[in-house]
Amino acid sequence: MKLALVTETYPPEINGVAMTLSQLVSGLRDKGHRVQVVRPLQTSEKGDPKTEPDTITVFGLPIPRYPDLRFGLPSRNRLIHAWQSNRPDIVHVATEGPLGLSAIRAAKSLGIPTTSTFHTNFHSYSEHYNAKFATRIVLAFLRWIHNQTRCTMAPTLELAKQLAAEGFRNMEVFGRGVNLKVFNPQARDENLRRTWGAAPDTPVFIHVSRLAAEKNYDLLQKAYSEIRYRRPDAKFVVIGSGPMEKKLKQDLPFATFPGSIPLENRPELARYYASADAFLYPSKTETYGNVATEAMASGNALVAFDYAAPAQHVRQGLTGLISALDDDAGFVASSLAVATDDSLREKLGQAAAAYAPAFDWQPIVDRFEAILLRTIAS
């Protein structure tokens, strides 16, 4: 199979979409498929766009509020020319920007089938940026783009059903995985814990994410405040960067902020996860939430809401603690339970790590491959 994968983001950029796509590309190439990645030039790249068998780069512009990320400019004619010379069997559009839309149109003009993935709940972000009125408009735009492809893939059955109810056609499901050779409890480092001021029995709370308004940091701050009152010895580590980084450093002066850890340095990130004890995940805007499963695989006690990856993988009270989406008080109560009950925290972390084989990437790559091959054959 020859696949052209179109995306606005790709490593070394740091986010869940970039990580997921790099795993899919690597997995498909390992299986003998030819994959061409179509993406914008990244901030660190100099020179003009290039067309090569494995990569097509296009000009891009910074995404508002996310200056380190870029969206690709429309490139329909360039893609038509490139794909006439090196025709893919299928085009998969992973992000819904101008580049993705122009790729759909280029593929249609050449008679190449297209598929797409719903990776990010952009429509639900609007209320976090004082633009709640735009929610339905953004959702309609996303639906219009995705319904131009043969099928839209979502990471969970729950999300696929929600999108189908909103008029998205031909929904398919394939999940997300974790590199279990990297993310596991064996990566724990007591020397690293000591740099945080943590003794062996000190509870360490870690949080890994893009530091942006849609991640619900007011609730995380409230939970941390309650924990510090009940467990003054607790330590807190926040990994990531983004628009809210400066504010969070001001609001959480007691926390350690190591910054972002590049995707190519996953073992270092795994060392941070495994050296902590619990992961609080207050976000309500995820399509999946890769960091939740990475934390579980690393042996962290997970506290989250009952949707996306936690809803799929957490057995309440056994492999983590989840609360209903409208139950912020329940989230804080679960956070306190994990902080104050050492045996509960240890039990949840051990059970989560034992469950981790369910996160293996290979079946997920196989599922993605099967959808693509079935679309080509239809």
PyMOL commands that set and color helices and strands:
alter all, ss='L'
color gray80, all
select helices_A, chain A and resi 16-30+76-85+98-110+122-129+132-146+157-165+185-187+190-195+213-215+217-230+245-251+263-275+290-297+308-313+328-340+342-359+362-377
alter helices_A, ss='H'
color red, helices_A
select strands_A, chain A and resi 2-6+34-40+55-58+60-63+66-72+90-93+114-117+152-154+171-173+204-208+235-239+256-259+278-280+301-305+321-323
alter strands_A, ss='S'
color yellow, strands_A
deselect
rebuild
show_as cartoon
